[in-house]
Amino acid sequence: MKISEILTKENIIKDLKSFDKESVLEELSNFLKDRGEIPNKENLLLSLLEREKLGSTGIGENVAIPHAKIRDIDKIITVFARSQIGVEFESLDQKPVNFIYLILAPENSTGQHLKALARISRLFKNPSLRESVLRANEIDQIYSILVDEDSKFT
């Protein structure tokens, strides 16, 4: 599974407006509802908040990968969002989060979202990728950086 198969330029948010975890999750839910990708923003937000109660999806190194399985979709949906100033996300390393990569999977899918999680986690382990994405000025640049770096993995 390549990033280009699950992320479109239209699903990149260059500058998040939110400053804390719950607001970010709400902003992402509103974004997907406004784009017509999900029918019910409240169900999505509730699913994401429930998942966060199990443990923060802030994995460290300024990265969070919130994820949920929801019944209202039939394919993986992802959104990449960037916060220049950083968001308090209760991350494992207590650092603010600049990169949020949301993954939604159909309720009945098994391994798809796990493959996506692993791919995204590996991608964002690269410090030069994180720095490049933080410096990028345009959505097209962000998308190209992510897809180009991902293409280096088999």
C-alpha positions as CSV (number, residue, x, y, z in Angstrom):
1,M,0.0,0.0,0.0
2,K,1.5,3.3,-1.1
3,I,0.7,6.7,0.3
4,S,-0.4,7.8,-3.2
5,E,-3.1,5.1,-3.1
6,I,-4.7,6.5,0.1
7,L,-3.9,10.2,0.1
8,T,-5.0,12.9,-2.4
9,K,-3.9,16.5,-2.5
10,E,-7.4,17.5,-1.7
11,N,-7.1,15.8,1.7
12,I,-4.2,17.8,2.9
13,I,-4.6,20.6,5.4
14,K,-1.6,22.9,5.1
15,D,-2.3,24.9,8.3
16,L,-4.5,23.5,11.1
17,K,-6.3,26.2,13.1
18,S,-6.7,24.0,16.3
19,F,-4.3,24.0,19.3
20,D,-5.3,20.9,21.2
21,K,-6.1,17.2,20.5
22,E,-9.9,17.4,20.7
23,S,-10.1,20.5,18.6
24,V,-7.9,18.9,16.0
25,L,-10.1,15.8,15.8
26,E,-13.1,18.0,15.5
27,E,-11.5,20.1,12.7
28,L,-10.6,16.9,10.8
29,S,-14.1,15.6,11.2
30,N,-15.6,18.8,9.9
31,F,-13.1,18.8,7.0
32,L,-14.2,15.3,5.9
33,K,-17.9,16.1,6.4
34,D,-17.6,19.3,4.3
35,R,-15.8,17.4,1.6
36,G,-18.6,14.8,1.5
37,E,-16.3,12.0,2.4
38,I,-18.3,11.0,5.5
39,P,-22.0,11.2,6.2
40,N,-21.8,11.7,9.9
41,K,-19.3,14.0,11.6
42,E,-20.5,13.2,15.1
43,N,-20.0,9.5,14.7
44,L,-16.5,10.0,13.4
45,L,-15.5,12.4,16.2
46,L,-16.9,10.0,18.8
47,S,-15.0,7.1,17.3
48,L,-11.7,9.1,17.3
49,L,-12.2,10.3,20.9
50,E,-13.0,6.8,22.0
51,R,-9.8,5.5,20.4
52,E,-7.8,8.3,22.1
53,K,-9.1,7.1,25.5
54,L,-7.2,3.8,24.9
55,G,-4.0,5.7,24.6
56,S,-2.8,8.7,22.7
57,T,-2.1,8.3,19.0
58,G,0.7,10.9,19.4
59,I,3.5,8.5,18.6
60,G,6.4,10.9,19.3
61,E,8.7,12.9,17.1
62,N,6.0,15.5,16.6
63,V,3.7,13.0,14.8
64,A,0.2,11.8,15.6
65,I,-1.7,9.1,13.7
66,P,-5.3,9.2,14.9
67,H,-7.3,6.3,13.5
68,A,-10.7,4.6,13.7
69,K,-12.8,2.0,12.0
70,I,-16.2,3.4,11.0
71,R,-19.2,1.8,9.3
72,D,-20.1,4.7,7.0
73,I,-17.3,4.2,4.5
74,D,-16.2,1.4,2.1
75,K,-12.6,2.3,1.6
76,I,-9.7,3.8,3.5
77,I,-9.8,7.6,3.9
78,T,-6.8,9.5,5.0
79,V,-6.2,13.2,5.8
80,F,-2.8,14.7,6.4
81,A,-2.7,17.9,8.4
82,R,0.1,20.2,9.5
83,S,0.4,22.6,12.4
84,Q,3.3,25.0,12.2
85,I,3.1,25.9,15.8
86,G,2.4,22.4,17.2
87,V,-0.6,21.0,19.0
88,E,-0.8,19.5,22.5
89,F,-1.7,15.9,21.7
90,E,-0.6,14.0,24.9
91,S,2.2,12.4,22.8
92,L,4.3,9.6,24.2
93,D,7.4,11.9,24.2
94,Q,5.3,14.9,25.5
95,K,6.4,17.0,22.5
96,P,3.8,19.1,20.6
97,V,2.6,17.5,17.3
98,N,3.1,19.2,14.0
99,F,2.0,16.3,11.7
100,I,-1.3,14.6,12.0
101,Y,-2.2,11.8,9.7
102,L,-5.7,10.6,10.1
103,I,-6.6,7.1,8.9
104,L,-10.2,5.9,8.7
105,A,-11.0,2.3,7.7
106,P,-14.2,0.5,7.0
107,E,-15.6,-1.2,10.1
108,N,-15.3,-4.7,8.6
109,S,-11.7,-4.3,7.2
110,T,-9.0,-6.2,9.0
111,G,-5.5,-5.5,7.9
112,Q,-5.8,-2.4,5.6
113,H,-5.6,0.2,8.4
114,L,-2.7,-1.7,10.0
115,K,-0.8,-1.6,6.8
116,A,-1.5,2.1,6.4
117,L,-0.5,2.8,10.1
118,A,2.8,0.9,9.6
119,R,3.6,2.7,6.3
120,I,2.9,6.2,7.7
121,S,4.8,5.5,10.9
122,R,7.8,4.4,8.9
123,L,7.6,7.4,6.6
124,F,7.5,9.9,9.5
125,K,10.5,8.4,11.3
126,N,12.7,10.3,8.8
127,P,13.7,13.6,10.4
128,S,14.6,15.2,7.0
129,L,11.1,14.4,5.7
130,R,9.5,16.0,8.8
131,E,11.7,19.1,8.3
132,S,10.9,19.3,4.6
133,V,7.2,19.0,5.2
134,L,7.3,21.7,7.9
135,R,9.1,24.1,5.5
136,A,6.9,23.5,2.5
137,N,4.7,26.4,1.5
138,E,2.2,24.7,-0.8
139,I,-0.1,21.7,-0.6
140,D,1.5,20.4,-3.9
141,Q,4.9,20.5,-2.2
142,I,3.7,18.6,0.8
143,Y,2.1,16.0,-1.3
144,S,5.2,15.6,-3.5
145,I,7.5,15.3,-0.5
146,L,5.3,12.6,1.1
147,V,4.8,10.6,-2.2
148,D,8.5,10.9,-3.2
149,E,9.8,9.7,0.1
150,D,7.2,6.9,0.3
151,S,8.3,5.7,-3.2
152,K,11.7,4.8,-1.7
153,F,10.1,2.0,0.3
154,T,9.2,-1.3,-1.3
